[in-house]
Amino acid sequence: MSTIKGGFTRRNVIKTGLTGILATGVAPLVFSRGAWAQDFCNNPTGSTVTFGLNLPLTGAYAEEGADEQKAYELAIKHLNGEGDGGLLNVLKPSALKGNGILGKKVQYVSSDSQTKSDVARAGATRMIERDGAIMITGGSSSGEAIAVQSLCQELGVIFMAGLTHSNDTTGKDKRRYGFRHFFNAYQSGIAIAPVLGEEYGKERRAYHLTADYTWGWTQEESIKAATEALGWQTVQTVRTPLGAADFSQYLTPVLNSGADVLILNHYGNDMVNSLTQAVQFGMRDRQANGKQFEVVVPLFSELMAKGAGENIKGIFGTSNWHWNLPDEGSKAFTKSFGAAYGSPPSQAAHTAYVQALLYADACERAGTFYPPEVIKALEGFEFDGMGNGKTLYRAEDHQCMKSVLVVRGNEKPTSQFDVLNIVKEIDRETANYDPAIFGGELGAAEPVPQCR
Amino acid sequence: MFEVLFLQFLNGLDKGSAYALIALGLTLVFGTLGVVNFAHGALFMIGAFCAVTFRQLLTLETVTVDPNNLSPWGTPVEIRAPLVQAWFGDFGAILVNYSVPLSLLLAIPVMLLIGIGMERGLIKYFYKRPHAEQILVTFGLAIVLGEIIKAIFGPNPIPQPMPTDLRGAADIGAWLGMAPGVITYPLWRLVYFLFSAGIIAAVFAFLQFTTFGMVVRAGMADRETVGILGINIDRRFTIMFGIAAVVAGMAGVMYTPLLPPNYTIGMDFLVISFVVVVVGGMGSLPGAIASGFLLGILQSFASMTQVKAIFPGIDQIIIYLVAVIILLVRPRGLLGRRGVMET
């Protein structure tokens, strides 16, 4: 046996070294649950845990951002055991206890994303690196969602998307660390096309005005495919800048284009402006090709309906959720939100609230904040009681699969909040699709990147 | 094809009239006081918020709660009653309906006071300073005014309805003897164009046919000589600044039904209006008007799908492209005078 200078034998050195490695490195992973918890971004060590709210409080989608903020504040209150508990009382199954998350009180930091992807990404970076956010959530634009989701994947922080409707969010740009509760443009197409066929017939000529970014492109593609499958022709598709405000130059060519349907792939203030201006151009009073000229807005919310006022009456669209749905979850959320803020919640508020609760519940079920374990808890999670019936967080693309609503601007509102009517609820099976059709790769959950 | 081109032409007139009105005010200030006023867009914005304020005053409500009628969230339903209608009946409803044009009555004195206050309180200290410093201070002022409006009214656009009689579209094709519905155009946009044309004509008439205007024009041409004649040209120029503010404010008021105003509306128009002034020729009133309409019409035609099929994205850059070409060919702009902003 060779002897090392100083009296150590090679065997002893190997033994001691192995013992040291086991004692300091490997053993905790084997014997102690959650030992990896020491080594991930913004592991909360104190008595609190921080959510990062990335909210468009200014810009084209500011109304949605303001409503999302109210919803997150309400969700955090409920998670901390304050207020009436809201959807904590009806979520099934639920591991939530109303004492924060894993015993830590929930607090939040926020950033105004200005409805701009670069600002959203910068805000999320700041909240993760400076403020110690364990999870980022919010946003009302798919551009923001995709930018922030990609950042969160790089930094190893979970992103619970707010309002984002582009097929790309859980399609070609999906990420392992990103989750979407909101429905998407493809599902809007599945839902609205049969209703349009019944109401307007199978021989129509459509003209699309489309917000020129990921959401607009995929919605145009999905609605075009769905209406063409009905037998409609697409006369023209025209892209408009996000936040264009004055759409008159894009609306005038519609008048003599031979189209008899105008499809507005616009959202938020853009939709309010484009629809209002389309009505000013007399489009809802026109006859074209021997038919009444119609306007369709494939995605709209009660906030936009309020902004558009009289102009939205009778117009078809789709929504993720509506406050006057009769199920227990919708009633509970509307009651909590209405009592707190004096108005019913929008679909943006609903998705924001639900996402906050689902993240918290996943942490409780995983028993840790360690992101790969939380991801596992969310993937394939099936739940009920949140307002859209039985819902599945699909593991393949992190898209929530649930029912979708076809809505119509209310012709005879009974109050300032009674602006939409639910025309049809499309069930989860009908709104289902193969996640492979949009491609994309989720990527790996581990090794977890280090954010600081 | 004629209908398509005619519609785009009308659209160009409509856009051009907004550009021309703002550029007119900018040129009045530059031509009289020699100040490059980057806060001019903020005056357009304040005018727009005069309309918002006026409507908010007219639509003040009394709020009572009905304890027997509960909302879906369990709180008593609020019953709102408009005060003006309660006081004046049908006349009150007419006032609310015509709130946008009526708010000109509020905007004119408010803008005159703001304009004169701005000139006396800040701008006059920068007459003899370099243009770069004037731009910096007025740009800073524009940001401050925008933030004040944001603090008071919030960041989101506030829609202003047009009078019900002026909603919808006018059948211009039928007026021209064509088949009904071939050329239709929003009534309020026609009103805005006619309003702009009237304001522009009034400003020109004021400068051309009044003694005050004659003195101002003389001062613009040779300030020192007018001063030697014992005329207080400074006071007249201060009033001209106020008039420029009123023009911008009225343009803002009447634009609110077309574009719900928020705190950024002035800045959105200001950048293009500066290009309009430069293309028209610094200090030239006819140049500002001509280039305002020219660029508005060109922008409208550039938005046609047939044009964009050949030059994708041309609608976003056409104004700047034309500005570059005109300044290369005519460095002083379309109707610029020798010696203005030249060393």
Interface residues (C-beta under 8 A of the other chain):
Chain A: L57 T58 A62 E63 A66 Q236 V238 P241 A245 D246 S248 Q249 Y250 T252 P253 L255 N256 N269 V272 N273 T276 Q277 V279 Q280 F281 G282 D285 R286 Q287 G307 G309 W323 N324 K331 T334 K335 S336 F337 G338 A339 G342 P344 S415
Chain B: E3 V4 L7 Q8 L10 N11 D14 K15 S71 P72 W73 G74 T75 V77 P155 N156 P157 P159 P161 R167 G168 A169 G181 V182 T184 Y185 P186 W188 R189 L258 L259 P260 D268 Q299 S300 S303 M304 T305 K308 D315 Q316
